[in-house]
Amino acid sequence: MHTKMRLVGAAMAGAVLLPIGASSTAFGQSAPAGAPAARGCVSKLPDDAKAQTQQVTALIQKLDGQGLSQDRIDAKLAADHCLERVDGGGSEFSTLGNPSDEIKIAKPVIYKAEGKDRYIAAASWKWKKIPSNTKGLDAFAISFSKKVTPLAHSLVYRGNGQVYGKKKMTQAFKSSAYGAGFLFNEGPNVGKIDMQGYQGVMGISFKASKRGCWNLQAFSKYGHSWKSQSATGITLGLTSIGFNWANTGNKWTQASQPSREVRVCRS
């Protein structure tokens, strides 16, 4: 079976979805930078897009695990790695509708690599409580409001620190000009103590699809399954993320609010 949810300009039971621009700057203007990189900054990150994306995703997960706020994470990425937050800064877990009592999903953040036409979008989730059943694959994906040229993807997830350590995936299940997504096993769990996929971060590096400058937003969505259910596939479109399922029951999907609109350029 297939469930697809339009993330913008559509209605969903129990959710209020924002149209493009509802949380963005005026068209043709980029959002103010959250943490600009210093002029002449020399990045400690590898130049290779794949290695860079993996390292940035792991860094965000690590710094979050140390209890740093999003503003402090942005400042450290800017100072140490020349990554400029270009979607206006700040952060909030902004899950849309039910089951908001179980999981929180943050608005995607977007960084620009210093001196390059390369950007990294990252989105994260964190469970508020460990579900009683974790059988079947879950899904997590990022999509965009404009076509992009994807360069690399990474997913890092871990437990809450009690039992399960970090796991990493670098091969997206689905990747296209509209975004990318992963299928992964958020279980096993140890009762209500810990779960393998209690929290996680996905990163995707990309360039504008062609030369010029374009206004763009990023969106993220989580799909959870249990009992005999399992996510089996992902479909991506402009501002749209759909998940395929093994059957019709024992599942839900949850989306974040979109990022602010940013201006991405390619020379």
C-alpha positions as CSV (number, residue, x, y, z in Angstrom):
1,M,0.0,0.0,0.0
2,H,1.1,3.6,-0.6
3,T,0.6,6.6,1.6
4,K,1.6,10.0,0.2
5,M,1.2,13.4,2.0
6,R,1.6,16.7,0.3
7,L,3.7,18.7,2.8
8,V,2.6,22.1,1.5
9,G,-0.8,23.5,0.5
10,A,-2.6,20.4,1.5
11,A,-4.9,19.4,4.4
12,M,-4.2,16.4,6.7
13,A,-6.3,15.2,9.6
14,G,-5.0,16.7,12.8
15,A,-2.4,18.9,11.1
16,V,-2.0,22.5,10.1
17,L,0.3,22.6,7.1
18,L,2.1,25.8,6.0
19,P,2.1,27.0,2.4
20,I,5.4,27.9,0.9
21,G,6.5,31.2,2.3
22,A,4.4,31.1,5.4
23,S,7.6,30.9,7.5
24,S,9.9,32.4,5.0
25,T,11.3,35.8,4.0
26,A,9.9,37.8,1.1
27,F,10.4,36.3,-2.3
28,G,13.7,37.1,-3.8
29,Q,15.4,37.6,-0.4
30,S,17.4,35.1,1.5
31,A,16.8,34.5,5.2
32,P,19.3,36.2,7.5
33,A,22.2,34.0,8.4
34,G,22.0,32.3,11.8
35,A,25.8,31.9,12.3
36,P,28.0,33.3,9.5
37,A,31.5,31.9,8.9
38,A,34.4,34.2,9.5
39,R,36.0,35.7,6.4
40,G,39.1,33.7,5.5
41,C,37.8,30.7,7.5
42,V,39.7,27.5,6.8
43,S,37.5,24.4,7.2
44,K,38.6,21.3,9.0
45,L,36.1,19.3,7.0
46,P,37.2,17.0,4.0
47,D,36.5,18.5,0.6
48,D,34.8,15.4,-0.8
49,A,31.1,15.9,-0.6
50,K,30.3,12.4,0.6
51,A,32.9,12.5,3.4
52,Q,31.9,16.1,4.3
53,T,28.2,15.2,4.6
54,Q,28.9,12.2,6.8
55,Q,31.1,14.2,9.1
56,V,28.7,17.1,9.4
57,T,25.7,14.8,10.1
58,A,27.7,13.0,12.8
59,L,28.9,16.3,14.3
60,I,25.3,17.6,14.6
61,Q,24.3,14.4,16.3
62,K,27.3,14.5,18.6
63,L,26.9,18.1,19.6
64,D,23.2,17.7,20.2
65,G,24.0,14.7,22.4
66,Q,26.3,16.9,24.4
67,G,23.3,19.1,25.2
68,L,24.2,22.1,23.0
69,S,21.4,24.3,21.8
70,Q,20.9,24.7,18.0
71,D,22.4,28.2,18.2
72,R,25.6,26.8,19.8
73,I,25.8,24.0,17.3
74,D,25.5,26.6,14.5
75,A,28.2,28.7,16.1
76,K,30.6,25.8,16.4
77,L,30.0,24.6,12.9
78,A,30.7,28.1,11.6
79,A,33.8,28.7,13.7
80,D,35.4,25.2,13.3
81,H,34.1,24.2,9.9
82,C,33.2,27.4,8.0
83,L,29.5,26.3,7.6
84,E,27.2,29.2,7.4
85,R,23.6,28.7,8.6
86,V,21.6,30.4,5.9
87,D,18.0,29.7,6.9
88,G,17.7,32.3,9.6
89,G,19.0,30.5,12.6
90,G,17.1,29.2,15.6
91,S,15.5,25.9,16.0
92,E,12.3,24.3,17.3
93,F,10.7,20.9,17.3
94,S,7.7,21.7,15.2
95,T,5.9,18.4,14.6
96,L,2.6,18.8,12.8
97,G,-0.5,17.2,14.3
98,N,-0.8,13.8,15.9
99,P,1.1,11.7,17.1
100,S,2.9,14.7,18.5
101,D,2.7,13.1,22.0
102,E,5.2,10.4,20.8
103,I,7.8,12.0,18.6
104,K,9.2,15.5,17.9
105,I,10.6,16.5,14.5
106,A,12.7,19.7,14.1
107,K,12.5,22.1,11.2
108,P,15.2,21.3,8.7
109,V,18.3,23.6,8.9
110,I,20.4,24.6,5.9
111,Y,24.1,25.4,5.8
112,K,26.4,26.7,3.1
113,A,30.0,25.5,2.7
114,E,32.4,28.4,2.7
115,G,33.7,29.3,-0.8
116,K,31.5,26.7,-2.6
117,D,28.1,26.5,-4.3
118,R,27.5,23.5,-1.9
119,Y,24.7,23.3,0.7
120,I,23.9,20.8,3.4
121,A,20.3,20.4,4.6
122,A,19.8,18.5,7.9
123,A,16.7,17.3,9.7
124,S,16.3,15.5,13.0
125,W,13.8,13.6,15.2
126,K,13.7,12.7,18.8
127,W,11.1,10.4,20.5
128,K,9.4,11.7,23.6
129,K,8.7,8.2,24.8
130,I,9.7,4.7,23.6
131,P,6.9,3.0,21.7
132,S,5.8,-0.4,23.0
133,N,6.4,-2.1,19.6
134,T,9.3,-1.4,17.2
135,K,8.9,-4.2,14.6
136,G,9.2,-3.3,10.9
137,L,11.2,-0.6,9.1
138,D,10.7,3.1,9.7
139,A,11.4,5.8,7.1
140,F,12.8,9.4,7.2
141,A,13.2,11.8,4.3
142,I,13.9,15.3,3.2
143,S,12.4,17.0,0.2
144,F,12.7,20.5,-1.4
145,S,10.5,23.1,-3.0
146,K,12.8,23.3,-6.1
147,K,14.8,20.7,-8.0
148,V,18.4,20.3,-6.7
149,T,21.5,18.4,-7.7
150,P,22.1,15.9,-4.8
151,L,25.7,15.1,-4.0
152,A,25.7,12.9,-0.9
153,H,23.5,11.6,1.9
154,S,24.0,10.4,5.5
155,L,21.8,9.2,8.4
156,V,23.1,8.9,11.9
157,Y,20.8,7.6,14.7
158,R,21.3,6.3,18.3
159,G,19.6,5.5,21.6
160,N,19.0,7.9,24.4
161,G,22.4,7.0,26.0
162,Q,21.3,4.2,28.2
163,V,22.0,1.1,26.0
164,Y,22.3,1.8,22.3
165,G,25.2,3.5,20.6
166,K,25.5,5.3,17.2
167,K,24.6,3.7,13.9
168,K,25.3,5.3,10.5
169,M,23.9,4.8,7.0
170,T,25.4,6.5,3.9
171,Q,23.4,4.9,1.1
172,A,19.9,6.5,0.8
173,F,17.1,4.2,-0.2
174,K,15.7,6.9,-2.5
175,S,17.5,9.9,-4.0
176,S,16.3,12.2,-6.8
177,A,16.3,15.9,-7.8
178,Y,13.5,16.4,-5.2
179,G,15.4,15.1,-2.1
180,A,16.3,11.8,-0.5
181,G,15.2,9.3,2.1
182,F,16.2,6.3,4.2
183,L,14.6,3.1,5.4
184,F,16.0,1.9,8.8
185,N,15.1,-0.2,11.8
186,E,14.4,2.0,14.8
187,G,14.3,-1.1,17.0
188,P,15.2,-3.1,19.0
189,N,14.3,-1.6,22.3
190,V,14.9,-2.5,26.0
191,G,11.4,-2.0,27.4
192,K,10.9,1.7,28.2
193,I,14.7,2.2,28.9
194,D,16.2,2.7,25.5
195,M,15.6,2.2,21.7
196,Q,18.1,1.9,18.9
197,G,16.5,4.8,16.9
198,Y,15.4,7.0,19.7
199,Q,16.9,10.0,18.0
200,G,18.6,10.7,14.7
201,V,19.8,13.3,12.1
202,M,19.7,13.0,8.3
203,G,21.9,15.2,6.1
204,I,21.9,15.8,2.3
205,S,24.4,17.9,0.5
206,F,23.3,19.5,-2.8
207,K,23.8,22.2,-5.3
208,A,21.3,24.3,-7.2
209,S,20.1,22.3,-10.2
210,K,21.5,24.9,-12.7
211,R,23.3,28.2,-12.8
212,G,21.7,31.2,-11.1
213,C,20.0,31.7,-7.8
214,W,16.7,30.2,-6.6
215,N,14.5,30.4,-3.5
216,L,14.1,27.1,-1.8
217,Q,12.7,25.4,1.3
218,A,13.3,22.0,2.9
219,F,10.8,19.6,4.4
220,S,11.1,16.5,6.4
221,K,8.8,13.6,7.3
222,Y,9.0,10.4,9.5
223,G,7.1,7.2,9.0
224,H,6.7,4.7,11.8
225,S,5.5,1.1,11.7
226,W,4.8,-1.7,14.2
227,K,3.5,-5.3,14.5
228,S,3.4,-6.8,11.0
229,Q,3.8,-3.5,9.2
230,S,6.9,-2.2,7.5
231,A,7.9,0.8,5.3
232,T,8.9,-0.6,1.9
233,G,9.6,2.4,-0.2
234,I,9.8,6.2,-0.6
235,T,8.5,8.6,-3.3
236,L,9.7,12.2,-3.6
237,G,8.3,15.2,-5.3
238,L,8.4,19.0,-4.9
239,T,7.4,19.6,-1.3
240,S,6.1,16.1,-1.2
241,I,7.2,12.9,0.6
242,G,5.3,9.6,0.3
243,F,6.0,6.2,2.0
244,N,5.1,2.8,0.7
245,W,3.8,0.3,3.2
246,A,3.5,-3.5,3.4
247,N,-0.2,-3.3,4.4
248,T,-2.8,-0.8,5.4
249,G,-2.6,-0.8,9.2
250,N,-0.2,-0.3,12.1
251,K,1.6,2.9,10.9
252,W,1.6,6.6,11.1
253,T,3.5,9.5,9.4
254,Q,4.6,12.8,10.9
255,A,5.9,15.9,9.2
256,S,7.9,18.9,10.4
257,Q,7.2,22.5,9.6
258,P,9.3,23.6,6.6
259,S,12.5,25.4,6.9
260,R,12.6,29.1,6.2
261,E,12.9,30.0,2.5
262,V,16.6,30.5,1.5
263,R,18.3,31.6,-1.6
264,V,20.7,29.0,-3.1
265,C,23.1,30.0,-6.0
266,R,25.3,28.2,-8.4
267,S,27.8,29.9,-10.6
